[in-house]
Amino acid sequence: MMKKYVLFLLLIALFFCPMQLFAQYNGYKDWPNYEQQLSGRFLLTDECALLAERVLDFQLSTGAWPKNIYYPQLEEDKVSAIRKANSDDTFSSIENKATLTEIHFLSNMFMATDQRRYRKAAEQGIEYVLRSQYPNGGWPLSSPAKEDKDAQIVFAGDAMVNVLLFLSDIIEKKEPYSYLSDDFRTRAQEAFTKGIACILNAQVRQNGKPTVWCAQHDHETLAPCSGGANEPPSLSGKESSSVVLLLMGIQDPDAFVIEAIEGAVEWFKNTAIKGQKRENYINKQGKRDFRLVKDQHAADIWSRFYTLDDNRPFYTDTDGEIKYSFEELSRERRTGVMWFSNEPARVLRRYDRWKAKLQK
């Protein structure tokens, strides 16, 4: 009886005080997920007003925000130190939905409260997004970039796709962006069009046929490039899936978009790893480990990395050495990296519906 009573009190607390409970049990990268839950009357509470003050306080002079700041969990006596550590404009970022999430939250706050300072900060964030786009249509993770990797056009973590989906919401006047002027929507449309062109131009071709994308591309040449010692240039199944789903969402696609989708879908079909699954087991040393085992009923999976020229799955060890067998990897790398994905299956499931709609 007592347990039921305690559970009842916790449910009441969660309903009336979501910020504290969410902050207690979630890490800093959960800010984008948490922000999506903030709506309705909760936006008018003192708690949300305090959260908005924290978000405003972390905005950089570029108009952007640093990545991985979990505002609901910041302790008041540590805010100044964290703010100072992230105050350099080179911390401006779109990685892990940074800046995009803050813009969305402050736009919601403006729509709920009509306080113009929220609108001003959100519009400064949008200006940053539009201003940081490269002439070729891509976006860097950071502008100005601290390191070369921050200047790359990145599909990993859906960075590029998230920006384009954000711009699409502005173009379509989705809430909470109905307050924006026609000028913002016009510029968002121009940026979106350039972004799609960048995606099409960056798509890797084999013998003239379009395939998919690398996790990151050079910001000038658009060629596949390295994401670090353990991330050589490659074709990516997981990151490319989000790109294709974005392209499938374009209304009245032209011949270039259609070709890109068809090429990627064919590549997904040809590179699926069939009849195998990743299995957890305890190795001879008594430690948790992973291995690939045969299973004729296993769902298709795709590798994290494929070679650029012949679509061969490969893996990288701690020293960056390329392995073509999963079993040859050190245990640290086998268990520490998500080497396989089923994300392309989403593309293949949606493809038939997309094709049917296209033919109407």
Secondary structure, DSSP 4 states (H G I P E B T S, - for coil): -HHHHHHHHHHHHHHH-HHHHHHHH--GGGHHHHHHT--GGGGGSHHHHHHHHHHHHT--TTS---SS--GGG--GGGHHHHHHHT-SGGG---GGGTTHHHHHHHHHHHHHH--HHHHHHHHHHHHHHHHT--TTS--BSSSS-SSHHHHSEE-GGGHHHHHHHHHHHHHTT-TT-TTS-HHHHHHHHHHHHHHHHHHHHHS-EETTEE--B-SEE-TTT--B--SBTTB-S-BBHHHHHHHHHHHHT-SS--HHHHHHHHHHHHHHHHH-B-SEEEEEEE-TTS-EEEEEEE-TTPPPBEESEE-TTT--EEEE-TT--EESSGGGS-HHHHHHS--EE-HHHHHHHHHHHHHHHHT-
